[in-house]
């Protein structure tokens, strides 16, 4: 999945999960990324991974930087 598609899917997840508009969904991705010192794309990838139960798991060196702490606020609603 390329970066734009990943961001779009992550926004869609938040739009469904939180009933946000697209701008609010992107703003939440930005807030989480800033709060945890990650890129927006890393947070978006992690959210999509979490929502789709992707393998390899979050935090795997084969995936991306460990964003698991940044996902705690979404995890309970997705799992």
Secondary structure as UniProt FT lines:
FT   HELIX           3..18
FT   HELIX           22..35
FT   TURN            36..37
FT   HELIX           40..52
FT   TURN            58..59
FT   TURN            61..63
FT   HELIX           68..71
FT   HELIX           72..78
//
